[in-house]
Amino acid sequence: MTYRVGATPPRNAFAYWEPKVPINQWIRIFPERDGQLSRWDDFRFDYCRRVGAIPFVSTKIDGDATKLATLRQRLINMPSWIHTIYCTDRHEPEGDLPVASYRTNFNRFADMIDSLPAATRVKVRYGPVLTRQWTENTPGRSYAIHDTGRGDFLGVDMYANAYGSDGNAATSYPSPAAFVAGLKAYRHSPTDVRPRVVPEMGAVGLPFDTDGTYRAAWLQGVADQFDSWNTTSGTPWRFDGFIWWNMDWDGAHVPGLGTLRCFQLDHRHTGTGSNANPYTYALLPGNPPAPLAVFNDIAADHYTTAPPPGNPEDPPPPVEEPPDPVDPPIEPPPPPPPSSLPTSGPASARLLHASYTVLVTDPLCQVLGDPLDGWTSMQITKRWKEPGSGQLTIPAYRYIREQLQPGCRIVVLRRLFGQQHILMSGPVEDILRERADDGEKGGVGVLTVTFVEDLAWLGARLAIPDPTKFLEQQTHDYWTYSGNPELGMLQLVNTQAGPEALLGRRVPRLVVAPFSGITDTGTVKLGPTSDVAPRERLEKLTDVLRRMATLGNGPGQPEDSLGFRTRQVFDQILFEVVRSRDLTGEAHFSFGKGNLKYYSFQQTAPKLTHAAVGGQAAADEGAARLVRQFVTTDPAQTAWGRFEGYLPRPGTDPLADMQAAADEAFRDGGQTARLAVSAADTVDQRYGIHYDVGDLVSVELDIGEHVIAPVQTVALQVYPTAGEVAGVTIGDQSARYDSKWIKKQREMDRRIGYLERRALTR
């Protein structure tokens, strides 16, 4: 019988055990402190890659929806070298959670695994991992208490008792047949044919076994039992293998052992363990010692380079599809998708190559058909605090035209260095079909598809003063808010476009992230008496969000570091407030590194430092009108000199409103220092791996002269064979939002807004 044999080394002794266990087909990898799967660059995954072992991972997510979503994306982005991964959630659950809670949580975990894309799901094998000692050491218990019957396998951790009936260190090892009998006999139901796995198996080196021969014989006997499991022996499922727990384990004090258990294959307890000396052991004689030699023999005897029969990772047999009966002469089937890596060209080109998958979904984020193959070019632009956009050129095959219907969405997946993520997702805005009798637009013709990020839906919604009422029922002038900036942004989206908006205004599948505290305890105010001009009357949500993000940076935070975004998670569109990552010590752009192409740095004097704010009034009022002068408090502005200006305001406005108007005028008319940088990707610094939109990076303008600024845009030109070219724009917020025509438009909007408000309230 063929099955996998592995051993899990101590965390701090992988280098010691790697040469001692030359055949190690899988190991256990436990979760991080937050219960999540370890990072793919964890040294244990690197060990698996190096020795060809399959990772057997566990998490402690316990039904948490956010963590499940994170794990799902992690699995989708798993490195390409992982062809199979075994996983479980809350391994050995007995005593940790109420049984009903565990079963409910495991079903949620199973639902998430079953929802994985087909290309990922075939690599992932999941199942429960229960505990032999908890189940079989107490009469009346069964594996069925916790087992839901779901999964690609049934796992049971199996340890031989280290203590005897008198509570002291055991003086013998259990019978191999009795040791495995409970697992061999258990079936969840008559239809249960899940393969059996022992993710952890172990027996300590007992003090009486001075040379390890008894433990070696016991290990061989257990392997012989597993070899006997087949359909004729009453086990209508296969055995996938076991993993030896080649580590230490903390437990209750046992006289003769102490409080630690020594399972390593070249160790034994000395029999002098006590509370004062909890771990007294000796190395076993022999090179290798008897238990290690037997383990390596078992591993060699059962070594397999192929998955066991029936493993879902096996590729399905090819299916021949009938040809399209409609106009086959002019519409050949689409060409096969491009290879994920080029087979020729310089090594640097192969390393830089990214592969893309394009899907079409309906408004509810459900995939409509096969991925779009045969596209000839694609442009993707990601923006900080603005909707990204994209354009795709592709032959006008029928299966593509049938998917591209009004209301559909495009989802672009990008894979680089073995990591895959959703690069952009959002609605299609324009579909252009062209066809000619010859040339590049001949045959079936060409489709040019233009799409935007889901964040664009927030630019298509207005900030209604009272979002609980229809527009005709409004009784207030402005949408107002005072409080934590993150809460305000979440509330704005939730009530104006999210689940709590009026039914007709809700964006399909849009949800709002829970409050994270990312903005600490800062406060912003929006409204007639706010610290900005009251222009939240029927403004686009994205405009209000950007202003709240600017005001919510808070003291000590880098300018322009608070932002927001949407991203697709499962079949939902998640809106969340985010903070720029400070990557100034990691992501560098300079002419010397070859990734800085151009920069400009411009300083301009202010247009206003002393504002005279007065009301709009009748001609005969003259000097009776209320006019107040306000002076900027920023010495960097007044250093340029005195610049006066007049701001017309309603004569009845309170002083606070006049001050707010002056403050905004100082911001709009103040000095500017604009940095605009054009950069590109290199082999060792790639977009999506080493930095992202909104991250703070370091730019070397000249030798010894560095500035820190956020990544504002990333523009990707993508070709199926030549790969991608990334163009990066780095600069401050004003370089993008404060052009002269935008300022003029703001002033006009502000004045019209006041006129509308006064007319309505008279």
LINDAQUI-V817746 format. One record per pair of residues at least 4 apart in sequence whose C-alpha atoms are under 6 Angstrom apart, sorted by the first residue. I is the first residue (numbers start at 1). GAP is how many residues later the second one is. D is the distance in Angstrom with one decimal. If there is no record, write none. Layout:
# LINDAQUI-V817746
i: <I/I>
gap: <GAP/GAP>
d: <D/D>
This chain:
# LINDAQUI-V817746
i: <1/2/3/3/3/4/4/5/5/5/5/5/6/6/6/6/6/7/7/7/7/8/8/8/8/9/9/9/10/14/24/25/25/26/26/26/27/27/28/28/29/30/30/31/31/31/31/31/31/32/32/35/35/35/36/37/48/48/55/56/56/57/58/58/58/59/60/60/62/63/63/76/77/77/78/79/79/80/83/84/84/85/86/86/87/88/88/88/91/92/92/92/102/116/117/122/122/123/125/126/126/127/127/127/127/128/128/129/129/130/131/131/132/132/132/133/135/135/149/152/153/153/153/154/155/155/155/156/157/157/157/157/158/159/159/159/160/162/163/163/163/163/164/164/164/168/168/169/176/176/177/188/193/195/195/195/196/196/197/197/198/199/199/200/200/200/201/201/202/202/203/204/204/205/205/206/206/207/207/207/211/211/212/212/213/216/216/229/230/231/231/246/246/247/247/248/248/248/249/249/250/250/251/251/252/253/253/254/256/256/256/257/257/258/258/258/258/259/260/265/265/266/266/266/267/267/267/268/268/269/270/273/273/273/273/274/284/285/288/299/330/331/335/337/340/342/352/353/354/354/355/355/356/356/357/357/358/358/358/358/359/359/359/360/360/360/360/361/361/361/361/361/361/362/362/362/363/364/365/375/375/376/376/377/377/377/378/378/378/379/379/379/379/380/380/380/380/381/381/381/381/382/382/382/383/383/383/384/384/384/385/385/387/387/387/388/388/389/389/390/390/391/391/392/392/393/393/394/394/395/395/395/396/396/396/396/408/409/409/409/410/410/411/411/412/412/412/413/413/413/414/414/414/415/415/425/426/426/426/427/427/428/428/429/429/430/430/431/431/432/432/433/433/434/434/435/435/435/436/436/437/438/441/441/455/458/458/459/459/459/461/461/462/462/462/462/463/463/463/464/465/465/465/467/469/478/478/479/480/480/481/481/482/482/483/483/484/484/485/485/485/487/490/492/493/493/494/494/494/495/495/496/497/497/497/497/498/498/498/501/509/509/510/511/512/512/513/513/522/525/526/527/528/529/531/532/533/533/548/549/549/553/553/561/561/562/563/563/563/564/564/564/565/565/566/566/567/567/568/568/580/580/581/582/583/583/583/584/584/587/588/588/589/589/589/590/590/590/591/595/595/596/597/597/598/598/599/599/600/600/601/601/602/602/603/603/604/604/605/606/606/606/607/608/608/608/609/609/609/610/610/610/611/611/611/611/611/612/612/612/613/613/613/613/614/614/614/614/615/615/615/615/616/616/616/616/665/666/674/675/676/676/677/677/678/678/679/679/680/680/680/681/681/681/685/686/687/687/688/693/694/694/694/695/695/696/696/697/697/698/698/699/699/700/700/701/701/709/710/711/712/712/713/713/714/714/715/715/716/716/717/717/718/718/719/734/749>
gap: <226/300/237/238/299/21/237/20/236/237/238/294/18/19/20/21/237/20/236/237/239/19/20/237/238/5/237/238/237/4/29/28/29/27/28/29/28/29/28/29/28/27/28/4/5/6/7/27/28/4/6/24/25/26/23/22/4/5/30/30/31/30/29/30/31/30/29/30/43/42/45/44/342/343/341/339/340/338/40/39/40/39/39/40/39/38/39/40/38/37/38/39/4/5/4/190/191/190/27/25/26/24/25/26/27/26/27/26/27/26/25/26/4/25/26/4/6/7/39/42/41/42/43/42/41/42/43/42/41/42/43/44/43/42/43/44/43/8/4/5/6/7/4/5/6/86/87/87/45/46/4/4/44/42/43/44/43/44/43/44/44/43/44/43/44/45/43/44/42/43/60/58/59/63/64/62/63/62/63/64/73/74/78/79/77/74/75/6/5/4/5/17/18/16/17/13/14/15/11/12/9/10/8/9/7/5/6/4/15/16/17/14/16/15/16/20/21/19/19/26/27/17/18/23/15/16/17/13/14/12/11/4/5/6/7/4/5/4/5/4/113/113/39/36/15/8/331/370/61/62/59/60/57/58/55/56/13/14/53/54/12/51/52/7/8/49/50/4/5/6/7/47/48/4/46/47/45/145/206/18/19/17/18/16/341/342/13/14/340/11/12/337/338/9/10/335/336/7/8/333/334/6/331/332/5/329/330/309/310/328/178/179/66/68/69/64/65/62/63/60/61/58/59/56/57/54/55/52/53/50/51/52/48/49/50/51/19/17/18/19/15/16/13/14/10/11/12/8/9/10/6/7/9/4/5/28/26/27/28/24/25/22/23/21/22/19/20/17/18/15/16/13/14/11/12/6/7/10/5/6/5/4/4/5/111/83/84/81/82/83/79/80/76/77/78/79/75/76/78/74/11/13/14/29/4/58/59/57/46/47/44/45/42/43/40/41/38/39/38/39/67/4/4/4/4/5/4/5/6/5/6/5/4/8/9/10/8/12/13/5/63/64/63/63/62/63/62/63/32/5/4/7/6/128/129/128/127/128/4/13/14/4/9/18/19/17/14/15/16/12/13/14/10/11/8/9/6/7/4/5/114/115/114/114/4/113/114/113/114/110/110/111/6/7/110/6/109/110/5/84/85/83/81/82/79/80/77/78/75/76/73/74/71/72/69/70/67/68/66/63/64/65/62/35/36/61/22/23/34/20/21/34/18/19/33/34/35/16/17/34/14/15/33/34/12/13/34/35/33/34/35/36/32/33/34/35/4/4/61/56/54/55/52/53/50/51/48/49/46/47/48/4/5/45/5/4/4/5/4/18/16/17/18/15/16/13/14/11/12/9/10/7/8/5/6/4/5/22/20/19/17/18/15/16/13/14/11/12/9/10/7/8/5/6/4/4/4>
d: <5.5/5.0/5.1/4.8/5.6/5.9/4.5/5.7/5.6/5.4/5.9/5.2/4.6/4.9/4.8/5.9/4.5/5.7/5.0/4.4/6.0/4.8/5.8/5.6/5.4/5.8/5.3/6.0/5.0/5.9/6.0/4.3/6.0/4.4/4.4/5.7/5.6/5.8/4.8/5.9/4.7/5.9/5.3/5.3/5.4/5.0/5.7/5.9/5.0/5.5/5.7/5.3/4.3/5.7/5.4/5.7/5.4/4.4/5.4/4.6/5.6/4.7/5.4/4.8/5.4/4.7/5.5/4.8/5.2/4.3/5.8/5.9/4.4/4.1/5.8/4.1/5.7/4.8/5.7/4.5/6.0/5.1/4.7/5.7/4.8/5.6/5.6/5.8/5.0/5.8/4.8/5.4/6.0/5.3/5.9/5.6/4.8/5.5/5.5/5.4/5.4/4.2/5.6/5.0/5.6/5.8/5.8/4.3/5.1/4.6/5.4/5.0/5.7/6.0/5.2/5.3/5.3/5.8/5.9/5.9/4.7/4.8/5.8/5.0/5.9/4.6/5.5/5.2/5.5/5.8/4.7/6.0/4.8/5.5/4.9/5.9/5.1/5.5/5.6/5.4/4.4/4.3/5.8/6.0/4.4/5.8/5.1/5.4/5.6/4.9/5.9/5.9/4.8/5.3/4.9/5.5/4.9/6.0/5.4/5.5/4.5/5.6/5.2/5.2/5.7/5.4/4.9/5.6/5.8/5.4/5.9/5.3/4.4/4.0/5.8/5.9/5.6/4.9/5.1/5.0/5.7/6.0/5.7/6.0/5.7/5.8/4.2/5.9/5.3/5.0/4.6/5.4/4.4/5.5/5.4/5.5/4.9/5.9/5.5/5.0/6.0/4.5/5.3/5.8/5.5/5.1/4.3/5.3/4.3/5.3/5.0/5.9/4.6/4.2/4.6/4.3/6.0/5.1/5.7/5.5/5.2/5.8/5.4/5.8/5.8/4.7/5.4/5.5/5.6/4.3/5.1/5.6/5.3/5.9/5.5/5.2/5.8/5.6/5.7/5.8/5.8/5.8/5.8/5.5/5.0/5.9/5.9/5.2/5.7/4.9/5.9/5.2/5.6/4.7/5.9/5.0/5.5/5.5/5.8/4.7/4.9/5.9/5.1/5.8/5.8/5.6/4.8/5.2/5.0/4.2/5.1/5.7/5.1/5.5/4.6/6.0/5.7/6.0/5.0/5.7/4.0/5.8/5.8/5.5/5.7/4.9/5.6/4.5/5.0/5.3/5.2/5.6/4.8/6.0/4.3/5.7/5.0/5.4/5.4/5.6/4.2/4.5/5.5/5.2/5.3/5.8/4.5/5.7/5.4/5.1/5.8/5.8/5.3/5.2/5.3/5.7/5.2/5.8/4.1/5.8/5.3/5.5/4.4/5.6/5.1/5.7/4.6/5.8/5.3/5.9/4.5/5.8/5.6/5.4/5.0/5.3/6.0/5.2/4.1/5.4/5.5/5.6/6.0/4.3/5.9/5.6/5.3/5.6/4.4/5.4/5.4/5.7/5.8/5.3/4.0/5.4/5.3/4.2/4.3/5.7/5.9/5.9/4.2/5.6/5.1/5.9/5.0/5.9/4.7/5.6/5.0/5.7/4.6/5.5/5.2/5.0/5.7/4.0/5.2/4.7/5.2/4.4/4.7/5.6/5.5/5.5/5.8/5.4/5.7/5.2/5.8/6.0/5.0/5.2/4.5/5.7/4.9/5.4/5.7/5.5/5.9/4.6/3.8/5.8/5.9/5.4/4.7/5.6/5.1/4.6/5.6/5.1/5.6/4.2/4.7/5.6/5.5/4.6/5.9/5.7/5.3/5.9/5.9/5.9/5.4/5.8/4.1/6.0/5.6/4.8/4.3/4.9/5.3/5.7/4.6/5.6/5.3/5.6/5.9/5.7/4.9/5.7/4.6/5.1/5.7/4.9/5.9/5.2/6.0/5.0/4.9/5.0/5.0/5.8/5.4/5.4/5.8/5.6/5.8/5.4/5.8/5.7/5.7/5.7/4.9/4.7/5.9/5.2/6.0/5.7/4.3/5.3/5.9/5.8/5.3/4.5/5.7/5.4/5.7/4.6/5.4/4.8/4.9/5.0/5.5/5.5/5.3/4.4/4.8/5.4/4.9/5.9/5.7/5.4/4.8/4.8/6.0/5.0/4.9/5.4/4.9/4.4/5.5/5.1/5.8/5.1/5.5/4.2/5.8/5.3/5.6/4.6/5.5/5.2/5.5/4.4/5.5/5.2/4.8/5.7/4.2/3.9/4.8/4.8/5.6/5.3/6.0/5.5/5.1/5.8/4.6/4.7/5.6/5.2/5.8/5.1/5.8/5.7/4.4/4.7/5.5/5.3/5.9/4.7/5.8/4.2/5.1/5.4/5.4/4.1/4.1/3.5/6.0/5.6/4.8/5.6/5.8/5.2/5.3/4.8/5.9/4.9/5.4/4.8/5.5/4.9/5.9/4.8/5.6/5.0/5.7/5.9/5.3/5.9/5.7/5.5/5.4/5.9/5.5/5.1/5.3/4.9/6.0/5.3/5.6/5.4/4.2/5.7/5.8/5.9/4.8/5.5/5.4/5.8/4.4/5.7/6.0/5.5/5.8/4.5/5.6/5.3/5.9/5.1/5.7/4.6/5.7/5.0/5.6/4.6/5.4/5.1/5.8/4.3/5.2/4.9/5.9>
